[in-house]
Amino acid sequence: MEIDKTRKISDLTVEEFQSLFNINPNQEYEYGLKGLAKILSCSRSKASQVKSSGILDDAISQNGGHIMIDKKLALELYHQHSSKRKKK
């Protein structure tokens, strides 16, 4: 979407304003342990434990210290694991 550079910010629509900052409300990824904690609604230490357990390995991509988490897949895997634990 191309925005007229002479246009006032106050005249932009929400969508146009978001496009200026590459804000995507439907973002499918979170980043880092803070992002994982946000997805799981838990503390960063609990998020670190879950990540280390291997439950979410298919949803997490890591390159060095950079972690990228697929939100939808992470929640699916976490709920599958939780339901298996309850059945035992």
Phi and psi restraints in degrees (range 20) as a CNS / XPLOR table:
assign (resid 1 and name C) (resid 2 and name N)
       (resid 2 and name CA) (resid 2 and name C) 1.0 -97.5 20.0 2
assign (resid 2 and name N) (resid 2 and name CA)
       (resid 2 and name C) (resid 3 and name N) 1.0 127.1 20.0 2
assign (resid 2 and name C) (resid 3 and name N)
       (resid 3 and name CA) (resid 3 and name C) 1.0 -108.5 20.0 2
assign (resid 3 and name N) (resid 3 and name CA)
       (resid 3 and name C) (resid 4 and name N) 1.0 135.0 20.0 2
assign (resid 3 and name C) (resid 4 and name N)
       (resid 4 and name CA) (resid 4 and name C) 1.0 -61.3 20.0 2
assign (resid 4 and name N) (resid 4 and name CA)
       (resid 4 and name C) (resid 5 and name N) 1.0 121.3 20.0 2
assign (resid 4 and name C) (resid 5 and name N)
       (resid 5 and name CA) (resid 5 and name C) 1.0 -70.1 20.0 2
assign (resid 5 and name N) (resid 5 and name CA)
       (resid 5 and name C) (resid 6 and name N) 1.0 -12.7 20.0 2
assign (resid 5 and name C) (resid 6 and name N)
       (resid 6 and name CA) (resid 6 and name C) 1.0 -93.2 20.0 2
assign (resid 6 and name N) (resid 6 and name CA)
       (resid 6 and name C) (resid 7 and name N) 1.0 -3.5 20.0 2
assign (resid 6 and name C) (resid 7 and name N)
       (resid 7 and name CA) (resid 7 and name C) 1.0 -75.5 20.0 2
assign (resid 7 and name N) (resid 7 and name CA)
       (resid 7 and name C) (resid 8 and name N) 1.0 142.0 20.0 2
assign (resid 7 and name C) (resid 8 and name N)
       (resid 8 and name CA) (resid 8 and name C) 1.0 -72.6 20.0 2
assign (resid 8 and name N) (resid 8 and name CA)
       (resid 8 and name C) (resid 9 and name N) 1.0 146.0 20.0 2
assign (resid 8 and name C) (resid 9 and name N)
       (resid 9 and name CA) (resid 9 and name C) 1.0 -60.1 20.0 2
assign (resid 9 and name N) (resid 9 and name CA)
       (resid 9 and name C) (resid 10 and name N) 1.0 -36.4 20.0 2
assign (resid 9 and name C) (resid 10 and name N)
       (resid 10 and name CA) (resid 10 and name C) 1.0 -66.7 20.0 2
assign (resid 10 and name N) (resid 10 and name CA)
       (resid 10 and name C) (resid 11 and name N) 1.0 -16.1 20.0 2
assign (resid 10 and name C) (resid 11 and name N)
       (resid 11 and name CA) (resid 11 and name C) 1.0 -93.4 20.0 2
assign (resid 11 and name N) (resid 11 and name CA)
       (resid 11 and name C) (resid 12 and name N) 1.0 -2.3 20.0 2
assign (resid 11 and name C) (resid 12 and name N)
       (resid 12 and name CA) (resid 12 and name C) 1.0 -78.7 20.0 2
assign (resid 12 and name N) (resid 12 and name CA)
       (resid 12 and name C) (resid 13 and name N) 1.0 150.1 20.0 2
assign (resid 12 and name C) (resid 13 and name N)
       (resid 13 and name CA) (resid 13 and name C) 1.0 -79.3 20.0 2
assign (resid 13 and name N) (resid 13 and name CA)
       (resid 13 and name C) (resid 14 and name N) 1.0 167.3 20.0 2
assign (resid 13 and name C) (resid 14 and name N)
       (resid 14 and name CA) (resid 14 and name C) 1.0 -59.3 20.0 2
assign (resid 14 and name N) (resid 14 and name CA)
       (resid 14 and name C) (resid 15 and name N) 1.0 -44.6 20.0 2
assign (resid 14 and name C) (resid 15 and name N)
       (resid 15 and name CA) (resid 15 and name C) 1.0 -60.0 20.0 2
assign (resid 15 and name N) (resid 15 and name CA)
       (resid 15 and name C) (resid 16 and name N) 1.0 -43.6 20.0 2
assign (resid 15 and name C) (resid 16 and name N)
       (resid 16 and name CA) (resid 16 and name C) 1.0 -65.4 20.0 2
assign (resid 16 and name N) (resid 16 and name CA)
       (resid 16 and name C) (resid 17 and name N) 1.0 -40.3 20.0 2
assign (resid 16 and name C) (resid 17 and name N)
       (resid 17 and name CA) (resid 17 and name C) 1.0 -64.3 20.0 2
assign (resid 17 and name N) (resid 17 and name CA)
       (resid 17 and name C) (resid 18 and name N) 1.0 -44.3 20.0 2
assign (resid 17 and name C) (resid 18 and name N)
       (resid 18 and name CA) (resid 18 and name C) 1.0 -62.9 20.0 2
assign (resid 18 and name N) (resid 18 and name CA)
       (resid 18 and name C) (resid 19 and name N) 1.0 -36.7 20.0 2
assign (resid 18 and name C) (resid 19 and name N)
       (resid 19 and name CA) (resid 19 and name C) 1.0 -65.3 20.0 2
assign (resid 19 and name N) (resid 19 and name CA)
       (resid 19 and name C) (resid 20 and name N) 1.0 -25.4 20.0 2
assign (resid 19 and name C) (resid 20 and name N)
       (resid 20 and name CA) (resid 20 and name C) 1.0 -64.8 20.0 2
assign (resid 20 and name N) (resid 20 and name CA)
       (resid 20 and name C) (resid 21 and name N) 1.0 -31.4 20.0 2
assign (resid 20 and name C) (resid 21 and name N)
       (resid 21 and name CA) (resid 21 and name C) 1.0 -109.4 20.0 2
assign (resid 21 and name N) (resid 21 and name CA)
       (resid 21 and name C) (resid 22 and name N) 1.0 9.5 20.0 2
assign (resid 21 and name C) (resid 22 and name N)
       (resid 22 and name CA) (resid 22 and name C) 1.0 55.1 20.0 2
assign (resid 22 and name N) (resid 22 and name CA)
       (resid 22 and name C) (resid 23 and name N) 1.0 39.3 20.0 2
assign (resid 22 and name C) (resid 23 and name N)
       (resid 23 and name CA) (resid 23 and name C) 1.0 -87.0 20.0 2
assign (resid 23 and name N) (resid 23 and name CA)
       (resid 23 and name C) (resid 24 and name N) 1.0 123.2 20.0 2
assign (resid 23 and name C) (resid 24 and name N)
       (resid 24 and name CA) (resid 24 and name C) 1.0 -118.6 20.0 2
assign (resid 24 and name N) (resid 24 and name CA)
       (resid 24 and name C) (resid 25 and name N) 1.0 108.1 20.0 2
assign (resid 24 and name C) (resid 25 and name N)
       (resid 25 and name CA) (resid 25 and name C) 1.0 -65.3 20.0 2
assign (resid 25 and name N) (resid 25 and name CA)
       (resid 25 and name C) (resid 26 and name N) 1.0 -19.0 20.0 2
assign (resid 25 and name C) (resid 26 and name N)
       (resid 26 and name CA) (resid 26 and name C) 1.0 -100.8 20.0 2
assign (resid 26 and name N) (resid 26 and name CA)
       (resid 26 and name C) (resid 27 and name N) 1.0 29.4 20.0 2
assign (resid 26 and name C) (resid 27 and name N)
       (resid 27 and name CA) (resid 27 and name C) 1.0 -56.5 20.0 2
assign (resid 27 and name N) (resid 27 and name CA)
       (resid 27 and name C) (resid 28 and name N) 1.0 133.2 20.0 2
assign (resid 27 and name C) (resid 28 and name N)
       (resid 28 and name CA) (resid 28 and name C) 1.0 -96.1 20.0 2
assign (resid 28 and name N) (resid 28 and name CA)
       (resid 28 and name C) (resid 29 and name N) 1.0 -4.5 20.0 2
assign (resid 28 and name C) (resid 29 and name N)
       (resid 29 and name CA) (resid 29 and name C) 1.0 -127.2 20.0 2
assign (resid 29 and name N) (resid 29 and name CA)
       (resid 29 and name C) (resid 30 and name N) 1.0 150.9 20.0 2
assign (resid 29 and name C) (resid 30 and name N)
       (resid 30 and name CA) (resid 30 and name C) 1.0 -122.7 20.0 2
assign (resid 30 and name N) (resid 30 and name CA)
       (resid 30 and name C) (resid 31 and name N) 1.0 161.4 20.0 2
assign (resid 30 and name C) (resid 31 and name N)
       (resid 31 and name CA) (resid 31 and name C) 1.0 -127.5 20.0 2
assign (resid 31 and name N) (resid 31 and name CA)
       (resid 31 and name C) (resid 32 and name N) 1.0 137.2 20.0 2
assign (resid 31 and name C) (resid 32 and name N)
       (resid 32 and name CA) (resid 32 and name C) 1.0 77.4 20.0 2
assign (resid 32 and name N) (resid 32 and name CA)
       (resid 32 and name C) (resid 33 and name N) 1.0 174.9 20.0 2
assign (resid 32 and name C) (resid 33 and name N)
       (resid 33 and name CA) (resid 33 and name C) 1.0 -65.4 20.0 2
assign (resid 33 and name N) (resid 33 and name CA)
       (resid 33 and name C) (resid 34 and name N) 1.0 -32.0 20.0 2
assign (resid 33 and name C) (resid 34 and name N)
       (resid 34 and name CA) (resid 34 and name C) 1.0 -62.9 20.0 2
assign (resid 34 and name N) (resid 34 and name CA)
       (resid 34 and name C) (resid 35 and name N) 1.0 -40.5 20.0 2
assign (resid 34 and name C) (resid 35 and name N)
       (resid 35 and name CA) (resid 35 and name C) 1.0 -66.2 20.0 2
assign (resid 35 and name N) (resid 35 and name CA)
       (resid 35 and name C) (resid 36 and name N) 1.0 -40.9 20.0 2
assign (resid 35 and name C) (resid 36 and name N)
       (resid 36 and name CA) (resid 36 and name C) 1.0 -64.4 20.0 2
assign (resid 36 and name N) (resid 36 and name CA)
       (resid 36 and name C) (resid 37 and name N) 1.0 -41.8 20.0 2
assign (resid 36 and name C) (resid 37 and name N)
       (resid 37 and name CA) (resid 37 and name C) 1.0 -61.1 20.0 2
assign (resid 37 and name N) (resid 37 and name CA)
       (resid 37 and name C) (resid 38 and name N) 1.0 -37.3 20.0 2
assign (resid 37 and name C) (resid 38 and name N)
       (resid 38 and name CA) (resid 38 and name C) 1.0 -65.2 20.0 2
assign (resid 38 and name N) (resid 38 and name CA)
       (resid 38 and name C) (resid 39 and name N) 1.0 -43.4 20.0 2
assign (resid 38 and name C) (resid 39 and name N)
       (resid 39 and name CA) (resid 39 and name C) 1.0 -61.3 20.0 2
assign (resid 39 and name N) (resid 39 and name CA)
       (resid 39 and name C) (resid 40 and name N) 1.0 -45.7 20.0 2
assign (resid 39 and name C) (resid 40 and name N)
       (resid 40 and name CA) (resid 40 and name C) 1.0 -88.5 20.0 2
assign (resid 40 and name N) (resid 40 and name CA)
       (resid 40 and name C) (resid 41 and name N) 1.0 -3.9 20.0 2
assign (resid 40 and name C) (resid 41 and name N)
       (resid 41 and name CA) (resid 41 and name C) 1.0 54.8 20.0 2
assign (resid 41 and name N) (resid 41 and name CA)
       (resid 41 and name C) (resid 42 and name N) 1.0 54.4 20.0 2
assign (resid 41 and name C) (resid 42 and name N)
       (resid 42 and name CA) (resid 42 and name C) 1.0 -142.7 20.0 2
assign (resid 42 and name N) (resid 42 and name CA)
       (resid 42 and name C) (resid 43 and name N) 1.0 -178.9 20.0 2
assign (resid 42 and name C) (resid 43 and name N)
       (resid 43 and name CA) (resid 43 and name C) 1.0 -76.7 20.0 2
assign (resid 43 and name N) (resid 43 and name CA)
       (resid 43 and name C) (resid 44 and name N) 1.0 164.5 20.0 2
assign (resid 43 and name C) (resid 44 and name N)
       (resid 44 and name CA) (resid 44 and name C) 1.0 -65.7 20.0 2
assign (resid 44 and name N) (resid 44 and name CA)
       (resid 44 and name C) (resid 45 and name N) 1.0 -34.5 20.0 2
assign (resid 44 and name C) (resid 45 and name N)
       (resid 45 and name CA) (resid 45 and name C) 1.0 -66.6 20.0 2
assign (resid 45 and name N) (resid 45 and name CA)
       (resid 45 and name C) (resid 46 and name N) 1.0 -39.9 20.0 2
assign (resid 45 and name C) (resid 46 and name N)
       (resid 46 and name CA) (resid 46 and name C) 1.0 -67.0 20.0 2
assign (resid 46 and name N) (resid 46 and name CA)
       (resid 46 and name C) (resid 47 and name N) 1.0 -39.7 20.0 2
assign (resid 46 and name C) (resid 47 and name N)
       (resid 47 and name CA) (resid 47 and name C) 1.0 -60.9 20.0 2
assign (resid 47 and name N) (resid 47 and name CA)
       (resid 47 and name C) (resid 48 and name N) 1.0 -39.7 20.0 2
assign (resid 47 and name C) (resid 48 and name N)
       (resid 48 and name CA) (resid 48 and name C) 1.0 -64.0 20.0 2
assign (resid 48 and name N) (resid 48 and name CA)
       (resid 48 and name C) (resid 49 and name N) 1.0 -41.0 20.0 2
assign (resid 48 and name C) (resid 49 and name N)
       (resid 49 and name CA) (resid 49 and name C) 1.0 -62.8 20.0 2
assign (resid 49 and name N) (resid 49 and name CA)
       (resid 49 and name C) (resid 50 and name N) 1.0 -44.6 20.0 2
assign (resid 49 and name C) (resid 50 and name N)
       (resid 50 and name CA) (resid 50 and name C) 1.0 -63.6 20.0 2
assign (resid 50 and name N) (resid 50 and name CA)
       (resid 50 and name C) (resid 51 and name N) 1.0 -43.9 20.0 2
assign (resid 50 and name C) (resid 51 and name N)
       (resid 51 and name CA) (resid 51 and name C) 1.0 -61.4 20.0 2
assign (resid 51 and name N) (resid 51 and name CA)
       (resid 51 and name C) (resid 52 and name N) 1.0 -45.5 20.0 2
assign (resid 51 and name C) (resid 52 and name N)
       (resid 52 and name CA) (resid 52 and name C) 1.0 -66.9 20.0 2
assign (resid 52 and name N) (resid 52 and name CA)
       (resid 52 and name C) (resid 53 and name N) 1.0 -25.4 20.0 2
assign (resid 52 and name C) (resid 53 and name N)
       (resid 53 and name CA) (resid 53 and name C) 1.0 -69.7 20.0 2
assign (resid 53 and name N) (resid 53 and name CA)
       (resid 53 and name C) (resid 54 and name N) 1.0 -21.9 20.0 2
assign (resid 53 and name C) (resid 54 and name N)
       (resid 54 and name CA) (resid 54 and name C) 1.0 91.9 20.0 2
assign (resid 54 and name N) (resid 54 and name CA)
       (resid 54 and name C) (resid 55 and name N) 1.0 -2.3 20.0 2
assign (resid 54 and name C) (resid 55 and name N)
       (resid 55 and name CA) (resid 55 and name C) 1.0 -57.6 20.0 2
assign (resid 55 and name N) (resid 55 and name CA)
       (resid 55 and name C) (resid 56 and name N) 1.0 -39.2 20.0 2
assign (resid 55 and name C) (resid 56 and name N)
       (resid 56 and name CA) (resid 56 and name C) 1.0 -104.8 20.0 2
assign (resid 56 and name N) (resid 56 and name CA)
       (resid 56 and name C) (resid 57 and name N) 1.0 18.5 20.0 2
assign (resid 56 and name C) (resid 57 and name N)
       (resid 57 and name CA) (resid 57 and name C) 1.0 -53.5 20.0 2
assign (resid 57 and name N) (resid 57 and name CA)
       (resid 57 and name C) (resid 58 and name N) 1.0 -37.5 20.0 2
assign (resid 57 and name C) (resid 58 and name N)
       (resid 58 and name CA) (resid 58 and name C) 1.0 -70.8 20.0 2
assign (resid 58 and name N) (resid 58 and name CA)
       (resid 58 and name C) (resid 59 and name N) 1.0 -21.1 20.0 2
assign (resid 58 and name C) (resid 59 and name N)
       (resid 59 and name CA) (resid 59 and name C) 1.0 -96.5 20.0 2
assign (resid 59 and name N) (resid 59 and name CA)
       (resid 59 and name C) (resid 60 and name N) 1.0 -8.5 20.0 2
assign (resid 59 and name C) (resid 60 and name N)
       (resid 60 and name CA) (resid 60 and name C) 1.0 -113.2 20.0 2
assign (resid 60 and name N) (resid 60 and name CA)
       (resid 60 and name C) (resid 61 and name N) 1.0 131.4 20.0 2
assign (resid 60 and name C) (resid 61 and name N)
       (resid 61 and name CA) (resid 61 and name C) 1.0 -114.3 20.0 2
assign (resid 61 and name N) (resid 61 and name CA)
       (resid 61 and name C) (resid 62 and name N) 1.0 131.6 20.0 2
assign (resid 61 and name C) (resid 62 and name N)
       (resid 62 and name CA) (resid 62 and name C) 1.0 -131.8 20.0 2
assign (resid 62 and name N) (resid 62 and name CA)
       (resid 62 and name C) (resid 63 and name N) 1.0 132.7 20.0 2
assign (resid 62 and name C) (resid 63 and name N)
       (resid 63 and name CA) (resid 63 and name C) 1.0 -128.7 20.0 2
assign (resid 63 and name N) (resid 63 and name CA)
       (resid 63 and name C) (resid 64 and name N) 1.0 101.6 20.0 2
assign (resid 63 and name C) (resid 64 and name N)
       (resid 64 and name CA) (resid 64 and name C) 1.0 65.8 20.0 2
assign (resid 64 and name N) (resid 64 and name CA)
       (resid 64 and name C) (resid 65 and name N) 1.0 -124.5 20.0 2
assign (resid 64 and name C) (resid 65 and name N)
       (resid 65 and name CA) (resid 65 and name C) 1.0 -92.7 20.0 2
assign (resid 65 and name N) (resid 65 and name CA)
       (resid 65 and name C) (resid 66 and name N) 1.0 2.7 20.0 2
assign (resid 65 and name C) (resid 66 and name N)
       (resid 66 and name CA) (resid 66 and name C) 1.0 -96.1 20.0 2
assign (resid 66 and name N) (resid 66 and name CA)
       (resid 66 and name C) (resid 67 and name N) 1.0 124.2 20.0 2
assign (resid 66 and name C) (resid 67 and name N)
       (resid 67 and name CA) (resid 67 and name C) 1.0 -116.8 20.0 2
assign (resid 67 and name N) (resid 67 and name CA)
       (resid 67 and name C) (resid 68 and name N) 1.0 132.3 20.0 2
assign (resid 67 and name C) (resid 68 and name N)
       (resid 68 and name CA) (resid 68 and name C) 1.0 -124.5 20.0 2
assign (resid 68 and name N) (resid 68 and name CA)
       (resid 68 and name C) (resid 69 and name N) 1.0 128.9 20.0 2
assign (resid 68 and name C) (resid 69 and name N)
       (resid 69 and name CA) (resid 69 and name C) 1.0 -119.3 20.0 2
assign (resid 69 and name N) (resid 69 and name CA)
       (resid 69 and name C) (resid 70 and name N) 1.0 128.8 20.0 2
assign (resid 69 and name C) (resid 70 and name N)
       (resid 70 and name CA) (resid 70 and name C) 1.0 -78.4 20.0 2
assign (resid 70 and name N) (resid 70 and name CA)
       (resid 70 and name C) (resid 71 and name N) 1.0 111.7 20.0 2
assign (resid 70 and name C) (resid 71 and name N)
       (resid 71 and name CA) (resid 71 and name C) 1.0 -55.9 20.0 2
assign (resid 71 and name N) (resid 71 and name CA)
       (resid 71 and name C) (resid 72 and name N) 1.0 -53.3 20.0 2
assign (resid 71 and name C) (resid 72 and name N)
       (resid 72 and name CA) (resid 72 and name C) 1.0 -62.4 20.0 2
assign (resid 72 and name N) (resid 72 and name CA)
       (resid 72 and name C) (resid 73 and name N) 1.0 -47.7 20.0 2
assign (resid 72 and name C) (resid 73 and name N)
       (resid 73 and name CA) (resid 73 and name C) 1.0 -65.8 20.0 2
assign (resid 73 and name N) (resid 73 and name CA)
       (resid 73 and name C) (resid 74 and name N) 1.0 -38.9 20.0 2
assign (resid 73 and name C) (resid 74 and name N)
       (resid 74 and name CA) (resid 74 and name C) 1.0 -60.8 20.0 2
assign (resid 74 and name N) (resid 74 and name CA)
       (resid 74 and name C) (resid 75 and name N) 1.0 -45.2 20.0 2
assign (resid 74 and name C) (resid 75 and name N)
       (resid 75 and name CA) (resid 75 and name C) 1.0 -65.0 20.0 2
assign (resid 75 and name N) (resid 75 and name CA)
       (resid 75 and name C) (resid 76 and name N) 1.0 -41.0 20.0 2
assign (resid 75 and name C) (resid 76 and name N)
       (resid 76 and name CA) (resid 76 and name C) 1.0 -60.7 20.0 2
assign (resid 76 and name N) (resid 76 and name CA)
       (resid 76 and name C) (resid 77 and name N) 1.0 -48.7 20.0 2
assign (resid 76 and name C) (resid 77 and name N)
       (resid 77 and name CA) (resid 77 and name C) 1.0 -63.7 20.0 2
assign (resid 77 and name N) (resid 77 and name CA)
       (resid 77 and name C) (resid 78 and name N) 1.0 -41.0 20.0 2
assign (resid 77 and name C) (resid 78 and name N)
       (resid 78 and name CA) (resid 78 and name C) 1.0 -64.8 20.0 2
assign (resid 78 and name N) (resid 78 and name CA)
       (resid 78 and name C) (resid 79 and name N) 1.0 -43.1 20.0 2
assign (resid 78 and name C) (resid 79 and name N)
       (resid 79 and name CA) (resid 79 and name C) 1.0 -68.3 20.0 2
assign (resid 79 and name N) (resid 79 and name CA)
       (resid 79 and name C) (resid 80 and name N) 1.0 -36.8 20.0 2
assign (resid 79 and name C) (resid 80 and name N)
       (resid 80 and name CA) (resid 80 and name C) 1.0 -61.3 20.0 2
assign (resid 80 and name N) (resid 80 and name CA)
       (resid 80 and name C) (resid 81 and name N) 1.0 -45.0 20.0 2
assign (resid 80 and name C) (resid 81 and name N)
       (resid 81 and name CA) (resid 81 and name C) 1.0 -64.3 20.0 2
assign (resid 81 and name N) (resid 81 and name CA)
       (resid 81 and name C) (resid 82 and name N) 1.0 -42.0 20.0 2
assign (resid 81 and name C) (resid 82 and name N)
       (resid 82 and name CA) (resid 82 and name C) 1.0 -64.2 20.0 2
assign (resid 82 and name N) (resid 82 and name CA)
       (resid 82 and name C) (resid 83 and name N) 1.0 -40.8 20.0 2
assign (resid 82 and name C) (resid 83 and name N)
       (resid 83 and name CA) (resid 83 and name C) 1.0 -70.5 20.0 2
assign (resid 83 and name N) (resid 83 and name CA)
       (resid 83 and name C) (resid 84 and name N) 1.0 -32.1 20.0 2
assign (resid 83 and name C) (resid 84 and name N)
       (resid 84 and name CA) (resid 84 and name C) 1.0 -66.8 20.0 2
assign (resid 84 and name N) (resid 84 and name CA)
       (resid 84 and name C) (resid 85 and name N) 1.0 -39.3 20.0 2
assign (resid 84 and name C) (resid 85 and name N)
       (resid 85 and name CA) (resid 85 and name C) 1.0 -66.7 20.0 2
assign (resid 85 and name N) (resid 85 and name CA)
       (resid 85 and name C) (resid 86 and name N) 1.0 -35.7 20.0 2
assign (resid 85 and name C) (resid 86 and name N)
       (resid 86 and name CA) (resid 86 and name C) 1.0 -70.8 20.0 2
assign (resid 86 and name N) (resid 86 and name CA)
       (resid 86 and name C) (resid 87 and name N) 1.0 -29.4 20.0 2
assign (resid 86 and name C) (resid 87 and name N)
       (resid 87 and name CA) (resid 87 and name C) 1.0 -74.1 20.0 2
assign (resid 87 and name N) (resid 87 and name CA)
       (resid 87 and name C) (resid 88 and name N) 1.0 -21.8 20.0 2
